[in-house]
Amino acid sequence: MTAKKDQEENIVIRWSLKKTITLIAGIFFIPTLVVFFVSLTLHQTVLSPSYYKDSFKRIDAYNRMVNQGIPSLILKTKLSDDAITDTVAKDISTLVLQKVIDPSWVEGATDTFIDSTIGFLTKKNQEITVNFSEARGYLTSASNSLLVITGLIPTCDQIPAKVNIGRTAAPVDLSFLCANKEINLDRIKKNLETIRRDLNAVNLEAVQFDEVVSLINTDLMAVRTFAKDIRVYLVDSIIVLAILVLAIVFLHRRRINTIIFSLSLFTGIGSGIALFLGFLGNQITPKTMSQSREIILSPSIRTIINDFLNVSISGIFSRLELYAGVALVSSALLFILAYIRRK
């Protein structure tokens, strides 16, 4: 009788010990799972060139750079005190630039910049590269088109002229210049000639991003320091999770239902925390971006950059929500399965 009682007590003690060890394993499992989700998300976004390229495409950045960004950079200088002729000359020049610049070149140059930036962050290379190799050809085409247009600007007592420019060879009707009698055509021609000189004077070899780099350099170096640890966090969290799972499986190797119940419970809690972090990040990001430091470029470029940052950062938290949400649903289904099996 005593032997049987001792055996029952030993069984109770062993079961209590197993539950205690399982609980301790769960206490380590939950934060490790959160670290795993965060590091996996960062590895698939922050360190992935394709993620940034997709973000640029989502905000239609390449076409916006051609239609708004590049013209605003080149034509930001005030040409004359006459607002009307100044606007007309800039509108003509903007149209020319939109016609001659190929968005695919902007995309290629941006892709090169992204690849080199991610390489810099992961220490694969020590420089960030921007490719301007084809830009001179586009500037020359724009300058030549402006020269043709300047020579074809009507005197308003002649039949309005049309001229084909750029990639699509679309005719540009210049008759609108005669609609407003207050427009001084000589001033327009002078302004267009000034723009032509500016285009021809652009020294691409001297183009630098000191203003941008000086603003983001601290953040960039901080990200670079952290980027080298992302893979370490990811690998370490996988190893720790594997050890904890094996420990739980070993403790309850004859109780499949207990294994499923324990792992689904711990996974559900960890996934819920990660899901909350993703949700919280998506709520905070718009406010943070609206109060962030602005890069002093043209308004169009600044808008494109801010849209890109907003989409990229919110996308990181959305990806975290996706990973955690899938794990949470899966763990919930396993938890229900374990509960049904117990019945």
C-alpha positions in Angstrom: 0.0 0.0 0.0 2.8 2.3 1.0 4.7 1.5 -2.2 1.7 2.3 -4.3 1.2 5.6 -2.5 4.8 6.5 -3.0 4.5 5.7 -6.6 1.5 8.0 -6.9 3.3 10.7 -5.1 6.2 10.4 -7.5 3.9 10.6 -10.4 2.4 13.8 -9.0 5.8 15.2 -8.3 7.1 14.4 -11.8 3.9 15.9 -13.4 4.2 19.0 -11.3 7.9 19.3 -12.2 7.1 18.8 -15.9 4.4 21.6 -15.7 6.8 23.9 -13.9 9.6 23.3 -16.5 7.0 23.7 -19.3 5.8 27.0 -17.8 9.5 28.2 -17.5 10.0 27.2 -21.1 6.9 29.2 -22.1 8.2 32.2 -20.3 11.3 32.2 -22.5 9.4 31.0 -25.5 7.0 34.0 -25.7 9.6 36.9 -25.9 11.8 34.8 -28.1 9.0 34.4 -30.5 8.3 38.1 -30.5 12.0 38.7 -31.3 11.8 36.1 -34.1 8.8 37.9 -35.7 10.4 41.3 -35.4 13.8 40.2 -36.8 12.2 38.2 -39.6 10.1 41.2 -40.6 13.2 43.5 -40.5 15.2 40.9 -42.5 12.5 40.7 -45.2 12.0 44.5 -45.4 14.8 46.7 -44.1 17.5 44.5 -45.6 15.6 43.7 -48.8 16.2 45.9 -51.9 13.1 44.5 -53.6 11.0 45.8 -50.7 12.1 49.4 -51.3 11.7 49.0 -55.1 8.1 47.8 -54.6 7.5 50.8 -52.3 8.6 53.2 -55.0 6.3 51.5 -57.5 3.4 51.7 -55.0 3.6 55.5 -54.9 4.3 55.7 -58.7 7.6 57.5 -57.8 9.3 57.0 -61.2 6.6 58.8 -63.2 6.2 61.4 -60.5 9.9 62.1 -60.6 9.7 62.7 -64.4 6.5 64.7 -64.3 7.2 66.7 -61.1 10.4 66.0 -59.3 13.2 66.5 -61.9 11.5 69.6 -63.5 11.1 71.2 -60.0 14.8 70.6 -59.3 16.0 72.1 -62.6 13.5 75.0 -62.8 13.5 76.1 -59.2 15.3 79.4 -60.0 13.3 82.5 -60.5 13.8 83.7 -64.1 12.3 87.2 -64.1 10.1 89.6 -62.2 7.3 89.0 -64.7 5.3 86.1 -63.1 3.4 85.4 -66.3 6.3 85.0 -68.6 8.2 83.2 -65.9 5.4 80.6 -65.5 5.0 80.2 -69.3 8.7 79.5 -69.8 8.8 77.0 -66.9 5.6 75.3 -68.2 7.2 74.8 -71.6 10.4 73.6 -70.1 8.6 71.2 -67.8 6.7 69.8 -70.8 9.9 69.3 -72.7 11.6 67.5 -69.7 8.5 65.2 -69.3 8.7 64.3 -73.0 12.5 63.6 -73.2 13.2 61.8 -69.9 12.4 58.1 -69.9 10.9 56.9 -66.6 12.7 53.6 -67.1 16.0 55.4 -66.7 14.8 56.9 -63.4 13.8 53.5 -62.3 17.2 52.0 -63.2 19.1 54.8 -61.5 16.9 54.4 -58.4 17.4 50.6 -58.4 21.2 51.1 -58.5 20.9 53.6 -55.6 18.8 51.1 -53.6 21.1 48.2 -54.2 24.2 50.1 -53.2 22.5 51.5 -50.1 21.4 48.1 -48.9 24.9 46.9 -49.7 26.3 49.8 -47.6 24.0 48.9 -44.7 25.0 45.2 -44.8 28.7 46.2 -45.3 28.9 44.5 -48.7 30.2 47.8 -50.1 31.5 51.0 -48.6 29.9 53.6 -51.0 26.4 54.5 -52.1 26.2 54.9 -55.9 23.9 57.0 -58.0 24.0 56.4 -61.8 23.8 59.6 -63.9 25.5 58.0 -67.0 22.5 58.7 -69.3 21.4 62.0 -67.7 23.6 64.1 -70.0 21.8 62.7 -73.1 18.4 63.7 -71.7 19.6 67.2 -70.7 21.1 67.7 -74.2 17.8 66.5 -75.8 15.8 68.9 -73.6 18.2 71.8 -74.5 17.9 71.1 -78.2 14.1 70.9 -78.0 14.0 74.3 -76.2 16.2 75.8 -78.9 13.8 74.6 -81.5 10.8 75.9 -79.6 12.4 79.2 -79.0 12.8 79.6 -82.7 9.2 78.7 -83.4 7.5 80.9 -80.8 5.0 82.9 -82.9 4.8 86.6 -83.1 1.0 86.3 -82.9 0.4 87.8 -86.4 1.5 84.6 -88.0 -0.1 81.1 -88.0 0.6 79.4 -84.7 3.4 76.8 -84.9 3.6 73.3 -83.7 6.7 71.4 -82.9 7.4 67.7 -82.2 9.6 67.0 -79.3 10.8 64.2 -77.2 10.2 60.5 -77.0 6.6 60.4 -78.1 7.0 63.1 -80.8 3.7 64.6 -79.6 3.0 68.0 -81.2 3.1 70.9 -78.8 0.7 73.7 -79.8 2.3 77.1 -79.1 -0.7 79.2 -80.1 -1.7 79.6 -76.4 1.1 82.1 -76.1 -0.9 84.5 -78.2 -4.1 84.2 -76.2 -3.0 86.6 -73.5 -1.9 90.0 -74.8 0.0 90.7 -71.5 2.5 88.0 -72.4 5.8 89.4 -73.6 7.2 86.8 -76.1 10.6 88.3 -76.1 10.9 87.8 -72.3 9.7 84.2 -72.8 12.4 83.6 -75.4 14.9 85.1 -73.0 13.7 82.9 -70.1 13.9 79.8 -72.3 17.4 80.7 -73.3 18.3 81.1 -69.6 16.9 77.6 -68.9 18.9 76.2 -71.9 22.1 77.6 -70.4 21.2 76.1 -67.0 20.7 72.7 -68.6 23.9 72.9 -70.5 25.8 74.0 -67.4 24.7 71.1 -65.2 27.9 69.3 -64.1 26.8 65.8 -63.3 30.2 64.8 -62.0 29.8 67.5 -59.3 26.3 66.4 -58.3 26.4 65.6 -54.6 23.7 64.9 -52.0 25.5 66.6 -49.1 22.3 68.2 -47.9 20.4 65.0 -47.8 23.3 62.9 -46.5 24.0 65.4 -43.7 20.4 65.1 -42.5 20.2 61.3 -42.7 23.8 60.4 -42.0 23.3 59.8 -38.3 20.2 57.7 -38.9 21.9 55.8 -41.7 24.9 54.9 -39.6 22.6 53.8 -36.8 20.7 51.5 -39.2 24.0 50.2 -40.5 25.1 49.3 -37.0 21.8 47.6 -36.2 21.5 45.9 -39.6 24.5 43.6 -38.9 22.7 42.3 -35.9 19.4 41.5 -37.5 20.6 38.2 -38.9 22.1 37.4 -35.6 18.8 38.0 -33.8 17.0 36.0 -36.4 19.3 33.0 -36.2 19.6 33.1 -32.4 15.8 33.3 -32.0 15.3 30.3 -34.3 17.9 28.3 -32.3 16.3 29.2 -28.9 12.8 28.4 -30.2 14.0 25.1 -31.5 15.6 24.1 -28.2 12.5 25.1 -26.2 10.2 23.2 -28.6 12.4 20.1 -28.3 12.4 20.5 -24.5 8.6 20.6 -24.3 8.3 17.7 -26.8 10.8 15.7 -24.7 9.0 16.4 -21.4 5.6 15.4 -22.8 6.7 12.9 -25.5 3.9 10.5 -24.6 1.3 13.2 -24.4 0.8 14.7 -27.9 -2.3 16.6 -26.8 -0.3 18.4 -24.0 2.5 19.3 -26.5 0.0 20.8 -28.9 -1.9 22.6 -26.1 1.3 24.1 -24.6 3.0 25.2 -27.9 -0.3 26.6 -29.3 -0.8 28.6 -26.1 2.7 30.0 -26.0 2.6 30.7 -29.7 -0.7 32.4 -29.5 0.4 34.7 -26.7 3.7 35.6 -28.5 1.9 36.2 -31.8 -0.7 38.4 -30.0 2.0 40.6 -28.6 3.8 40.9 -32.0 0.4 41.6 -33.7 -0.2 44.4 -31.1 3.2 45.9 -31.8 2.5 45.9 -35.5 -0.8 47.6 -35.0 0.6 50.1 -32.6 3.4 50.9 -35.0 0.9 51.5 -37.8 -1.0 53.9 -35.6 2.1 55.9 -34.6 3.9 56.1 -38.0 1.6 58.7 -39.6 2.0 61.0 -36.6 5.7 60.5 -36.5 6.1 61.1 -40.2 4.1 64.3 -40.0 6.4 65.6 -37.3 9.7 64.3 -38.9 12.5 66.5 -40.1 12.0 67.7 -43.7 14.7 67.5 -46.3 15.2 70.9 -47.9 14.6 70.1 -51.5 11.9 71.1 -53.9 8.3 70.6 -52.6 7.7 67.9 -55.2 10.8 65.9 -54.3 10.1 66.3 -50.6 6.5 65.0 -51.1 7.8 62.0 -53.0 10.4 61.2 -50.4 7.9 61.6 -47.5 5.3 59.4 -49.3 8.0 56.7 -49.9 9.1 56.8 -46.2 5.5 56.6 -45.1 4.7 53.6 -47.3 8.0 51.9 -46.4 7.7 52.3 -42.6 4.0 51.4 -42.5 4.7 48.4 -44.7 7.2 47.1 -42.2 4.6 47.1 -39.4 2.0 45.7 -41.8 4.3 42.8 -42.6 4.8 42.2 -38.9 1.0 42.1 -38.4 0.8 39.6 -41.3 3.3 37.2 -39.9 2.0 37.5 -36.4 -1.6 37.2 -37.6 -1.0 34.0 -39.5 0.8 32.5 -36.5 -2.0 33.6 -34.2 -4.7 32.0 -36.3 -2.7 28.8 -36.7 -2.1 28.6 -33.0 -5.8 29.2 -32.2 -6.8 26.3 -34.5 -4.3 24.0 -32.9 -5.4 25.1 -29.4 -9.0 24.3 -30.4 -7.9 20.9 -31.8 -6.1 20.1 -28.5 -9.2 21.1 -26.6 -11.4 18.8 -28.7 -9.0 15.9 -28.4 -9.0 16.3 -24.6 -12.8 16.0 -24.6 
